[in-house]
Amino acid sequence: MNDARPDRQSKFARYRARKKANGLREFRMWVPDVNASDFQERLNDQIARINASEDEREVMIFCEAAAEEMWRDLD
């Protein structure tokens, strides 16, 4: 059995415990891989769908307002 694995797990467990003690919560998110061979094709498809949508203007107003609020909160 490899002894490095338990040490590594406990190292990360200690790290997470310190972060939690400091009032932080772990958050993981999957995001698109911009280096994937089909990324640009998928992005163009999604943009075309948004542009063709009857609700496109409403969606863009919502997205822009959300982004503006996020940036304002960063100041």
N, C-alpha and C positions, 0 to 999 in steps of 0.2 A: 504494500500500500504506500502511496506517495504522501509523505508528511508535509509537503509544501501546501497542499490544498487546505487542510484545517487551519493552518496559520494565516493563509490568505483570507479565508472566510472570516476568521475572528478579527483580522485587521479591518476588513470592510464593516463588520458588525460594530466594532469600536468606533469607527469613523461615523457611521450612521447614528449611533447613540450620542456622540458628541454634538452632531448637527441637530438632532432632535432636542437635546438638552438646551440648545441655544434658541429654541423656538422655531426651528425650520422643519419642513416636511418634504420628504422625497417626492419628486415629480418626474415621471418619464413620459416621453412623447415620441411617437414615430412620425417622421416627416419624409416627404418625397426625396428620393436620391437624385439630385440634379445631375449626377454623372451617369445615370442609367441611360442605356442606348435609346430607349423610347420616351424619355422624359419630355423632350421638346414636342414630340407628336402628341402626347397626352395633354400637355399644357395648352397647345394650340386648339385641341379638341374642346377642352373645357372653356377656353375663352370664346370659341365660336358658339358653344351652347349658351353661355351667358349673354353674348351679343344678340342671339336669336330669340332670347326669352322675352315674353311680353312684360315681364317684371324687371327687366334689366335695369331700368332707371331707378326703380325703388331699391333694388338690391345694392346698386352702386352708392346711392345716397346713404343707406344703412352702413355699408362697409367704410365709406369715407368718414362718417360720423364716429364710428367705433375706433378707427385708427386715430382720428383727431383727439378723441378722449384719452386714448392710451398714451399718445405723445404728451398731452397736457399733464397727465398724471406723473410722467417721468421728470418733469421740471421741478 
